């Protein structure tokens, strides 16, 4: 019996958000809205998104002993996430500087702070969390050697979900454990590098599968997603909504997919559910504040 449906190992940031009429070009200054500070970070976002959907969720992350760190801990606890794995460091909490244009598209610069100090030793010290978790989700806003240690720490029978963001080359040990590897178009192109052949997501997914993952999901924004495994390739449609802010939508998708996989859904079924969750998330401003409950997803 697992204590947690999902263990998220990853980053926790304070999101500093400014709305702009358009994002500045090199050397240009533009005026924006008042600064808003929200709890964020890909790991913290996924944990809140899953908990809002009803998943029993734990977070393994590192924050600073500062106001931003307290903001993040409060947000996790309010959503029902178990924060036993959130460590406090003397480095500042990570910060993401985000600009959002009128269409809802964003640009993000991340200062890792305490996230960069989440070490392999922290993963080894959290063995009990891994053995208590049905699915483990991880991303690349923490050191790559820590991600590799997550792979080594997986309990027998548990499943690893990886979103390689920000994208970088991955060791075969990590790729082989992914089930699935979740990428958007940009991340797919970085991982494929010179081996990218063709302009269709189906082509990218096939080549990525050959690199080791047990399954692959390519997110396609308003066009939905594509799922690929040894059983074949399938398209998953999106849900048409009026986007307000896309910040954190990919994290909501990943969390929802990981949760549904742990509940026994097929990859295509989990991706279809995740597409609805991601669509609901973009209809509100912010990241964690925008994440829907299970009831809101059903209404959509």
Secondary structure, DSSP 4 states (H G I P E B T S, - for coil): --SEEEEEES--EEEEEEEBSSPPPTT----B---EEEEE-HHHHHHHHHHHTT--EEEEEEEESSHHHHHHHHHHHHHT-EEEEEEEESSPPEEEEEEE-TTS-EEEEEE-GGGGG--HHHHHTTHHHHHTEEEEEEESSS-HHHHHHHHHHPPTT-EEEEE--S-----HHHHHHEEEEEE-HHHHHHHHGGG--SSSHHHHHHHHHHTT-SEEEEE-GGG-EEEEETTEEEEE-------S--TTHHHHHHHHHHHHHHTT--HHHHHHHHHHHHHHHTTSSSSGGGPPPHHHHHH-
